[in-house]
Structure formats: C-alpha cells, structure tokens
Amino acid sequence: MAPFWPYSGAMVKLNLRIPDDLHVRLAAQAAADRRSLNSEILHLIEVGLAAIASGTPDRPDGDPASPAPLRGKPDSSPAWRPGHPPVLR
C-alpha cells in the first residue's frame, strides 16, 4: 500500500540544520503519530502557520506565544517580531 501524501505538484527540497535534542523530539513525535519525520515536520509547520493566520498563535497552556532569541545566541533577534511579520514568497 502506498503512503498517503496530501500534497500535489512540485516540492522544494530543503536542507535544515537543527539541534540534536530537537531532532530526537521530532523523531519521537513522528513515531507516536505514525508519520515519517518529513511528514511530521510538514504537519507541525502547517499547524503553526494556521494558528498564526487565525490570530491565535498562543501556546496550549494559554500563555501568549512570543519569539525568543536563538539558542546559544542571547543577543540575536528573532526572524519574526510582532508587528513585523516576514514576507512569504
């Protein structure tokens, strides 16, 4: 049986570097949801973008979601700031 793939058309290939601990968490969640790691990441991105589009990007515990500096770089600014969303092309 072929796996279900809800996407059609061309797909962009992306090489992404992530911390080891985040990879472990993503892989565990993918296994729990019976998805490939790639499918799990796509799902989580879609859920996050849908929350932003609906105006409710808050965390499940009710605290407002807010951008944070990059890990290991306390003086870095996040790519997204309230009032200054990135331009998606």
C-alpha positions as CSV (number, residue, x, y, z in Angstrom):
1,M,0.0,0.0,0.0
2,A,1.4,3.4,-0.9
3,P,1.6,6.0,1.9
4,F,-1.0,8.8,1.9
5,W,0.5,12.0,0.6
6,P,-1.8,15.0,0.7
7,Y,0.4,17.3,-1.4
8,S,0.5,17.5,-5.2
9,G,2.8,19.3,-7.6
10,A,6.4,20.3,-7.2
11,M,8.1,20.1,-3.8
12,V,11.1,22.2,-2.8
13,K,14.0,20.3,-1.2
14,L,15.2,22.0,2.0
15,N,18.4,21.2,3.9
16,L,17.8,22.2,7.6
17,R,20.2,22.1,10.5
18,I,18.6,21.5,13.9
19,P,19.9,20.8,17.3
20,D,20.2,17.1,18.3
21,D,17.7,17.4,21.1
22,L,15.1,18.9,18.8
23,H,15.7,16.1,16.2
24,V,15.1,13.5,19.0
25,R,11.8,15.2,20.0
26,L,10.6,15.5,16.4
27,A,11.5,11.8,15.7
28,A,9.7,10.7,18.8
29,Q,6.6,12.7,17.9
30,A,6.7,11.4,14.3
31,A,6.8,7.8,15.6
32,A,3.9,8.5,18.0
33,D,1.9,9.9,15.2
34,R,2.9,7.1,12.8
35,R,4.4,9.6,10.3
36,S,7.7,10.0,8.6
37,L,10.0,12.6,10.1
38,N,9.4,14.7,6.9
39,S,5.6,14.4,7.2
40,E,5.7,15.3,10.9
41,I,7.7,18.4,10.2
42,L,5.3,19.5,7.4
43,H,2.3,18.8,9.7
44,L,3.8,20.9,12.5
45,I,4.7,23.8,10.2
46,E,1.1,23.8,8.8
47,V,-0.4,23.7,12.3
48,G,1.8,26.6,13.4
49,L,1.1,28.7,10.3
50,A,-2.7,28.0,10.6
51,A,-2.6,29.3,14.2
52,I,-0.8,32.4,13.1
53,A,-3.2,33.0,10.3
54,S,-6.2,32.6,12.6
55,G,-4.8,35.1,15.0
56,T,-4.4,32.5,17.8
57,P,-0.7,31.6,17.8
58,D,-0.8,31.0,21.6
59,R,0.7,28.0,23.3
60,P,-1.6,25.2,24.5
61,D,-1.1,26.3,28.1
62,G,-2.7,29.7,27.4
63,D,0.5,31.7,27.6
64,P,0.9,34.0,24.6
65,A,3.4,32.8,22.1
66,S,6.4,35.1,21.6
67,P,9.5,35.0,19.6
68,A,12.7,34.2,21.5
69,P,16.4,34.7,20.8
70,L,18.2,31.9,19.0
71,R,19.5,29.3,21.4
72,G,23.1,30.0,22.3
73,K,23.0,33.5,20.9
74,P,21.4,35.7,23.6
75,D,21.9,38.9,21.6
76,S,20.3,37.6,18.4
77,S,17.0,38.9,17.3
78,P,14.3,36.5,16.1
79,A,13.3,36.5,12.4
80,W,9.8,37.4,13.3
81,R,8.7,40.2,15.6
82,P,5.2,41.3,16.5
83,G,4.1,43.9,14.0
84,H,6.8,42.9,11.6
85,P,5.9,39.6,10.0
86,P,8.2,38.3,7.3
87,V,7.2,38.5,3.7
88,L,6.4,35.0,2.5
89,R,7.0,34.4,-1.2
